[in-house]
Amino acid sequence: MLMALPAQALPTSEVIFAKGSDCGQYQGDLTTGRMFSVEMTANQTLVVKTDGHVQSVTDSKGRLLNDEGGANYRYVAKSSGTHTIKLVGRVESQVEFCVLQ
């Protein structure tokens, strides 16, 4: 007997930036994974500093972005719009998202 189970969507949270800040933060459980969304314009750089692991970053057109390397995760937007970040980590993970010009 073949049985199909529906896939569970990961919760998605919008990254909120404090007024005048280029960075937003998250602290919490990433053991089962979590999706974050951030608005970016073309050629802006997303820097993710975390004790977890960035599994993927997709742009507004659904294209995977490559990690540009460095001490933190770094991605350059190829198009404007909502970008999605998929993260996994520990029960008490910390993440900082910064969008730079």
N, C-alpha and C positions, 0 to 999 in steps of 0.2 A: 504494500500500500504506500503510495506517494502522498506526502502531506506538505502543504505549503503554509508557511507562516508569514504574516505581514512583517515588513521591516519596520523597526522603530526609528523614527526620526530623532536626531539629536536636538536637544534644546538649543535655540539660537538667541543670543543676547546682543543687542546693539551696544557698541562701545560708546560711552558717553564721555565727552571731553569737558573739563571745567572751563569756565569762561576765561579766555586768554591763554589757555594751555594747549600744547600740541600733543599731549599724552592723556590716556585714560587707563584705568586699572581694573583688575578683577582679582579677587581672592576667594577661593572656594574649592569645591570638589571637582576634579577633572578625571577621576578614575574611569568613568565610563565614556569620557569624551564630551566635548562641548563645542558648539559653533558660535562664532562671534562675527558680527557684521560691522563694517566701517565704510563711510563714504570717502572716496578719494577722487582726485582729478588725475588726468594723464600726467605721467612723469613725477608724481609725488612718490616718496619712499616711505614704506611701512617698516618700522623697526619693532620687533617683538622680543622683549626681554622676559624670560620665564625660567622657572625651575622644572617646567614640564617639557613637552615636545610638540612642535608644530608639525602636524601631519600633512597639511596642504593649505594653500592659499589660492583661491580662484577669483578672477576678476568679474566684472559685470557681464561679460560675454561668455562666462563659463570656462575660460581658459585657465589652466594651471600656471602659476607664476613660479619661477625658479628662485631659490634662496641665493642671494648674491654673496653670501658668506660674511665673515667677520666674527667678532665676539658674540654678536646676537644674530637672531634671524632677521634678514633684510630682503625686502621685495620692492621692486619698482613697478608702479602701475603703468600699464600700457594703454588703458582707456579709463574714462571717467565713469563713475557710478558706484554701486554697492559692491564691495569686495567681501569675501567670506573666508574666515580663518578657522580651520579645524584643529583643535588642541586636545591632547591627552596629558595626564599627569597624576599627581598624588591626591590624597584626600584634602590636604591643605596646600594647594598650589597657589603661586602668585604669578601674575602676568601684568606686564606694562606694555601698552600699545602706543607707539608714537608715530604720527604722520608728519613728515618733514617735506619742505619745499624742494 
